[in-house]
Amino acid sequence: MKSFLFTLPILLLAFSCANQAENSSSTLEGKADQYSIRIALGSCNKVDQINVFWDDIAEQYPDAFVWSGDIVYADSDDITVIQAEYNKQKEIKAYAELSERTQIFGTWDDHDYGKNDGGQEFELKEESQQALLDFLDVPQQDDRRAQEGVYTSHILENDYGTVELLMLDTRYFRSSLVPDTENGRRYKANTDTSTTLLGEKQWMWLEEKIENSQANFLVIVSSIQLLSNQHQFEKWENLPHERERMIALIKRFADKNIYVVSGDRHISEFSSIPIGAKKQLIDFTSSGLTHSYSSFSGEPNPFRVKEVVSDPSYGIIDFNLKENSVHAYMMGDAKEVQQELKVNY
């Protein structure tokens, strides 16, 4: 994809936190600067398709690579099928080399969970949880081996501060979705407030983590989009009371620097909403690694910043702990910058 000059909408320019757009560089080479913690991220990865990004990611020296779901496409109620797909991924040479150089963290989405668009009803979820943890080389004494759900947190640090990753589980507890048979769309909003996306125990964990965190930046990793709310596919808006609860929770702690990343969509985009007089909440959707929505012709997203990237891509995010900024990049092959967004807090 060609590089473009982008400018931010007025809604971002109005903020004294000085959100900025910058000219896209042709490539992003080498390490982040000494003041920054860098993460790479990606989702939607088919092991039988060539992933051209692993060597590029390794050469950009992230402090961690973060899977935001659909690590593999197993879609099976046979645990041996799920395990086999994970094993194929670990055997990919370039990925194995990346895993030797950097930490790898992850959560699941539906296809590695085992059921397309699946939630709490999936009968194999306990076995699937252990398969994911095995893939991530999670020790047997880790809390995730005994708890329900794969949610967890990780702290990255350098001499200037910390970034805390809050890895959500949007599958294990999620109530069933409601098909939209009247309008020919996949799903419609379920307004039954007894339904849940995270489950009450995970909600309590998340609130406690945000409230008590001393990190310079908090990164909420959600496999599905939080902010984009008008497309027909999976999203937080399918359970609108849960989306409202998440946004209210983030607004409650608007004094903290909170950033959201998501996957699932086979497109990449930035979305943004105000969460206070001086801050925006960004949802950086990075998807997909091996295949993308190449026939994408548009969809409404009132919170979109800049344009949709519908080529395969991965994400790079630099959290600068000296200048208190976040610089995010949508990356193509050969370290090509497809689009970028810098936010000063």
N, C-alpha and C positions, 0 to 999 in steps of 0.2 A: 504494500500500500504506500502511496506517496505521502510525503510529509506535508502538513498544512500549518498555516498560521491561524490560531484560534483565539477568540476573545470571550471572556466570561459574560453571562447575562447580567443585566442591571441588578438583579436580586443579590448577586454575589458582590458586586462592586460597592454596594451600599454599606458593607460591613467594615468597621474600624479594625477588624482583625486582618485586613488587607489581603484577602484572598487574591491570588494572582494567576493569570494565564501566561504562558511563555511560548516562544516559538519552539516547535518540535525540532529536536536535533535529528540528524540523520541516523545516528547510532548512539548507544549508551555503552561506553567501554569501561572496563576496569572496575575497581572497588569504589564504594561510597567513601566520602571523606571521613576523617577521623572523628568527627562529631556526630556521625550518623549511625543508626542501626538500620540495616537493610533487610527486608524480607522479600522473597519471591513467592508468588502464589499462582495457583492454577486449578482448573477443574475440567471435567468432561474429557476423559482420556481413555481411548480404546487401545488395548495392548496389541491388537492385530493390525493397527495402523501405525505408520512411522511417526514418532514424535521427534521433530527436528530441533527442539528447544533445549534438551538436557545439557548439551555441551555449552551452549550460550549461557545458560543459567549458572553453570559451574564457574565460568570465566568472569561472571559478575560478582562473585564472592558474597552471596547473601549470608547473613547470620543465621537464617533459617529458611527452609522451603515449606510452605503451608499448603496442604491440600484442602480445598473448600468443598470437596465432594465429587462423586462420580470418578473415583480413582480408577475403577475398572467398570466394565459393563457385564455384570454377571446375570442379573435378573433371573434368579433361580431359587427354588425352594429345596435345592440339593446343596448342602453345605460344602460338599467336595468340589462342586463347580465354582463356588465363590472362592474357596481356598486356591483352586487351580489358577484362577485369573490373577489373584494377588501374587502367586508364585511366578507367573509369567512376567509380571511387571518388575519384580525384584531381580529377575534374571536378565533384564535389558542392560547391556553393558554401560551405556552412558548414564542411565539412572543409578546404577550401582556405584559408579564413580562419583556422581553427585552426592549420594548418601554417605560416602566416605569423607567428603569434604565439608559437609554442613549438616546441621540438625534438620530432621524432617518431622513435621507435626501434621496432624490431619483430623478431619471429621468426615462423616459419610453423607451422601445424598441417596436418592432412591435406587440407583442402578448398582451401587456397591452394597447398599443395604440388602438388596435382593429382590425388591418388588417395585416395578415402575409406579411412581407416585404413591408409594406405600407409606403407611404410618403404623399406629399402635396395633393394628390388626394382624400384622405379619407374624406368622406362627414361628418363624425361624430366627427371630430377632436376637434371642439370647446367644445362639450359636454364631450368628453373623457378627455380633459384637466381639466375640473372642477372635474370630477370623481377622477382623480389622485390627485389633490390638496386636495380634501376632504379626501382621504385615508391618505395623509401625514399630515393631520390636519393643513393645511396652513390657516392662518387667512384671513378673507374676505378683509381686507385692504391691503394685500400683493400685490405687483405689478403684480405677476403672474396671479392674478384673472382677470386682465384687458388686459394684453398684449397678443399678439399672440405667442404661444410657451411657454414651461415650463422651459427654461433656467434661471439659477439664480446662486448666489454665497453664500457661507457660510464661516464664519471664526471661527476656533477653536484656542484656546489660552491657554497657561499656563504661569508660571512665567518667562519662558525663550524665549518666542516668539510665533509665530502664523503659522498656516497652513490654506491656503485659498483653498476651494473647488470651482471649476468652473464647474458647472453642465450643460452640453450641451444638446440641443434638436436636435437629428439627424433624427427626423420624420416629424415635422410639416411643414417644408419648403422644404424637400428633393424632388428633381425632380425624375421622374420615372426612374427606372432602365431599362437596355437593355438586354433582354434574349439572350443567346449565343446559337442560334439554329444550328450554323455550327459545333460546337465542342462538342455538347452534354453536355455542362456545364450550370450551372444555369444562370450566368450573365457574360457579358463582359464589358470592359471599355467603358464608354460613353465619347467620346472626344469632345462633343459639349460644348464649354466653357461658353455658356449662361446658362447651367444647374447649380444647386446649391445643396449643402448638408445642410448648415446652414441658408441660406438666408442672405441678405446683412445687415439687422438690427442686427441680432445675431453676424455676423462677426464684426461689428463695436463695439458692446458691449464687445465681447471677447478681441479684441485688446486693448480697453481702460482699461479693467480690468487687463490684464497682464502688460500693461505699467505703470499703477498707483499703482499696488499692492506693499505693503511694507512687505508682508509676508515672512517668512523664506523659506517656500516651497509653490509652487502652484501646485495643483492637478487638472488636466483636466480629467473630468469624461465623457467618450464617450461610448455610448451603444454598438458601433461596433468597431472593431479593426482598429487602425490607421496605424500601421507599417506592419503587416503581409499582403502581397499584391499579393499572387499567388494562393490562394484557390478560389473556385468557388462561395462562398457564399457572403453574404453582408459584405462589408468592405469599407473603405474610397477610396480604389483604383478603385472602380466601377465608381467614378467620379474623375479621376486622377488629374485634375487641382485643385480640392478642397483639396486633400491630399497634393499636392505640396504647396498649399497656407498655410495649417496648419503647415507643417514642416518649411517652410520659416519664418512664424511668430514666431515659437518657437526659431529658430536659431537667429532671429533678437534680441531676448531677452535672449541670451545664458548666460548672466551674472546672470540671475535669476535661481533658482533651480526649474525646471519644471518636473513633473512626470505625466504620463498618466495611467489611469486605464480604462479597457473596459470589456465587457461581451459577451453575445450572442451565443458563439460558442459551448457550452457544453463540452469544454475542457479548461484547464488552461495552460498558458505558459507565459514566459517572452520573449519579443522582445526588441532589442536595436539597435540604430543607433548613430553615432557620430554627435554632433551638434556644435562642436567647438574643438579646439586643446586639451582641457582638460576635456570635458564633453561628457557623453552619455545621450541620451533620452531613458528612459525605458517605455515600454507599458506592463503593467501587466494585462493580461486577466484572470479574475476569473469567471469560469462558469462550471457547473451549480450546483445549490443548492440541487435540488431534483432528477435530472436525468442528465445523461452525455452520451457522445459519446463512449459508452463502447466497440464498435467494431472498434474504431479508429485504423488504421493501418499505418498512416503516411500521411503527405502532405508537400509540399515544403513551407518553410518559411526561406528565406536567412538571416533573422534578428533574428532568434531564439537563445536564450541563454538557455543552459541546455536542458531539455527534456519536452515533453508534458505530462501532467497529465490528464488522461481521466476518472478518478473516480470522483464522486460527491465531491465538495469542496467549501470552502469559502476562502476569503482572510483576512489576518491581515497585516497591515502596521504600523510600528513604525517610526515616524519622530523624530529623536534625534536632539534637538535644541542646545545642547551643543557641540556635536562632528560633527554636520552638516552631518548627515548620514541618509539613508533610509534603513530599514531592512524589507523586504517583505516575507511573508510566504503563501504558499498554504496549507490549513488546511483540514484534514479529520476528521472523527468522533473521539470522545474522545480526542480532541485536538492534534491529531497526525499531525506532520509536514511532509507533503508529499514532499515539496521542498522549498528552500529558496534562497533569493538573497539579499546581502547587498551591497549598493553603498555608498561610501564616496565622498562627493562633495568638 
